[in-house]
């Protein structure tokens, strides 16, 4: 197995075009799904990987911050702020689809190379929850603040309270109220939680997640994104992983932590992501969530190998490095939306 992996790794490295970019420019990608045994992909450090199409703009801002000498923690904050402030990204921050009471509630977390982490959950009225999570890491002895306590802390740190419900999202909520049927919809508009992983030029890892959570959720619901070990986890000696999709399924399996532990045991990022997706499938194949269940993982290890895998098709992620720029990639997946 070891010799086979080394062979695949060398083959993948041999196909890389070594042209340098001063910054990651957006490139179009027509990539199809990966083969069943996807080759191990390795990128020159620094490397940024983030979920969904809106990861492209986030990657660009993160790359610029890294090039300006900012830390991985600050670079991730700058990148995820882009998605949080974009009202067209209706699953993150400003303009996010609300809960069933019409309130936008936000979750976020961030984690650095020293395993220091900060998190906020059920936060309302603050456009940039990832920045508040970073302040929790830097300014408090805690990992997570929630609800009114998180809001009070944000205001004490100088954040501005504002209405995050845009007219477009309010209209969507009122249309939903006509039937009031709760069923999470993932992938349809190619967006969900944005999760980002960074490995800097020195090989140090940082990660972050931010989201407005599942649309039409019960007021007070918290997903996997602010939970260290579920939506995000890293070990600077091993690698990092992050999740997107239905948070309840990720929480039930401590998804991101398990991906990192499998990489510790020698699995590639692709193999580790696939193994945990298979575990989630086996635990949910007779579950009430299965008809609309989607989860996806991204991962990177200390060697700069990266990958991803999802339960169903439609998931993609953005990758940025000096050699190949900023582009979208489509990982392999277990099943289509027609499969049961």
N, C-alpha and C positions, 0 to 999 in steps of 0.2 A: 504493500500500500504506500509506504514511504517513497520508494523509488518511482512508483507511478505518479505520485503527486509532484515529485521533483521534475519529472519529465514534462508534465503538463505545464508546470510553472515556467520552465525554460522555454517551452513553445510559445506561451503567451507573451513572455518578455521579448522574445525574438521578433514578434509581430508589431511591437510598439514603434511608432515613428517619433524620433527624438528631435522634434522641432520645438523651440522654446517660445512661450508666450509671456509677455510682460504682465498681462492680466488675463483672467479667464473671460474670453468673449463667448457669447451664446452661439452654439452651433446646432443646427437642426439634426435630428436623428430619425432614421427610418428603421431602426433596429426591430427585429422581430423577437419573439420569445426565445430565451436561451435554450440550447439543446438539453436533453435530459441529464447529461453529465457535463455541465458547463465548465469551461476551463477556468482556472484560477486567474483572476485579474489583479494586476499589481500596478499601482500608480506611483510616480515620483512624489516625494513629500515636498511641500505640504499637499494635503488632499482634503477635499471637502465633499461630503455626500449628504444629500438631504432628500426628503420624500416629496413626491408629486411635482407637477409642472411649475408651481410657484416657488419651488426650490431653486430654479434658475436665477431669479432676481435676488433671492436670499444669498445664494452662493456668491454672486458677483460682489455684493456688499461685504460679505465675510472675507473674500479674497483680497479686496482692496484694503480692508482693515489689517489683515495679516501682513500685506506688503508694506503698510505704513508702520510696522513694528508693534502693533497692538498684540496683546496676549490672546490666546485662544478663547478665553472667557469673554473678553470684550468683543472679539471678532464675531463670535456666535451671537452675542446680544445685538450687534449692529445688523447682522444678516436677518435674524428672526424679526427684528423691528420692522423690516420691509413688509413682510407678510401681515404682521399685526396691524399695520397702518393702512393696508390696501382694502377698501370696501368691496372690491370685486372678489376678494378671497373670503368667501362667506362661511368659512369653517375656522377662522382664526381672527381674534381681536375685533377691531372696529368693523362693523357690518356683519359680524358672525350671526348665524341663525340662532334665535333665542330658544329658551326652554318653553314649556307649554303655558307658562304664565306671561310670556312675552318679554322675559328678562334675559339679557346676554350675560352669561356667567363664564368665567375664564379659568383655565388651568395652565400651569407652566412649571417647568423645572430646568435646572442647569447643574452641571457637574464638572469638576476640573480634574487635573492629573493627580492631585493629592487625595482624591475621593471626598473632597469637600463639596457639599451640595446645598442648593437652596430651592425652595418650592413654594408655590402658592396654589390654592384650590378654592373654588367657589368664590372667586374674586369678581366684583362688579364695579363698573364705572371707571376702570383704569385701562387705557388703550394698550399699554405695553406690559403685560404680566411677566414676560421673560426678564424685563429690567427689574421688576419688583423681586422676582425670584433671585436674581443676582445680588440684590441688596440684602435679602435674607441670608444668603451665603456669607456676605462680607461684613454685615453689621450686627448679626444676632448670633446667639449660641445655639439656635435651632435649625432644623432642616425645613420644616413646613409651617406656614401660617395659612389660616383658612378663613373664609367668609368675612365678617365684619372686622375681625382682628387683622386680617391681611389688608383690608382697606384702610383701617386706621394707621397701620404701619406705613403703607404707601403714602398716605397724606403727610405723615410725619417726616417722610424722606423727600418731600417736595413734589410728588406726583400730583397731577391735576385730575380731579374727578370730572367726568363728562359722560354724556349720553352716547352709548355705543350702538344703539339700535337705529340703523339707517332706514329711510323710507322703503327701500327695496326689501330689506329683511322684515320690516314690520308688515308689509303687504303679503309676503310669503307666509308669515305667521297667521295672519287673519284668514288667508285661504285655507291653511291647515285646520283652523278652528272649525270650519264648516263640517268636517268629518271627525276631527280629533282622533285620528287613528295613528298610534305610535308604531312606526317601523323604521329603524335606521336605514338610511340610504347612503351607501358608500360607493365611490368610484364614478357615479353617474356624471358628475361635472368635473371629474379629475381633480378633486381636492378633498382634503381631510386634514387631520393633524399634520403640522409640519414638524418633523424631527430632523435634527442636523448633528452630524458627527464630524469632528475635525482632528486630523493628525498633523501637527505642525512640522517645521523643517527639522526640529530636534527629535521628532518621534513621540512627542507628548500628546496625549489625548484629551479632548474636551467634548462635551455633548450637551444638547438642549432640546426641549420640546415646548411647543405652545399651541393652544387650541381653544376654541369656544365650545368644544365638546359636541355630543350628539344633539342634533336639532330636535326640538319638541320633547326633550328629556323632562323628567320630573324635577321640580325646583329643589335644588340641593344635591342633585346627582353629581358625583365626581367620577371621572374616568381614569384611565391608566396613565395619562400624560404627566400628572404631577407626582406620580409615585415612583420613587427611585427603586429600581429592580423590576418594575413592570414596563412602563413606557420608555425608560431609559436606564442604562447601566454601563459603567465602564470600570475597568481595572487597568491602570497604566502599565502594568507588567504584561498584559495579555491583549486587550482590545476593547472595543466598544460596540454597543448595539442599541437600536431604538426601534420603536414600533409605531404602526398606524393601523387604523381600522376600529373594530368594535372593542372598546376598552375593557368591557366585562370579561371577554374571553382572554385577553392578555393578562389581566389581573389574576384570573383563576390559575394561570400557569407560571406566574412570575417570569413572563416571556423574555424580556431583554436580559435579565440576569442569567437565565438558563442558556441563552445564546452565547454569552461571554464564557460561561463555565465549559461549554462544549468546545469553544476555541482554546480554552486552557488545556483541554484534553487532546488537542492536536487537530481538530476539525478545521477546515477552511471556513471563512465567513459564509460562503454559499451553503456549504454542508451543514453548518450550525443553524443557519436560518431555516433551512428546509426541514431539519430534524424537529425543531420546535413547532413549525407549522403543522407537521404530521402529528405531533403530540396534541396540538389544539384540535385538529380534525378528529382524532380518535376519541377525545373527550367530549366532543360536541356533535358527533354525527347523528345522534338520536336526541339532540337537545332542541328545545323550542326556538333557539336563536339560529339554528342551522339554515333556514331558508334565506336569510339575509346576511349570514355571517361572512365577513371579510376581515382578514388580518394580513399585514405585511411587515416584514422586518428588513432593516438594513444593518450592515455590520462592517467593521474594519478591524484588522489586527495590527500588531506592532510592526510587522514587516511591510505594511502598506497594501496588503491584499484586502480587497473589498468585495462585497456581494450583497445579494438580497434574494428574497423569495416570498411569495404570497400564496394564500389559500386559493383565491380565484384570480382570473385574469383581470387586467385593467390597471393594476398597480404599476407605477414606474418611479424612478428616482433620478435626481440630478447629481452629476459628478463633475468636480472641477479640479484640475491639476495643471501644472505648467506645460506638460508635454502635449496634452490633448484638449485643453480648453474646457469650456463649460458646456455640458451636453446632457441629454436625457438618455437613460438606458432602461430597457425593459427586462426585468428578471423573469425567470421561469416561475411557473405556478402549478398547483396540484390539479385544479379542476376549473371548468368554465361555469358561468352563471346558469347554464342549462342543466348542469349535473346536480344530482341530489345526494 
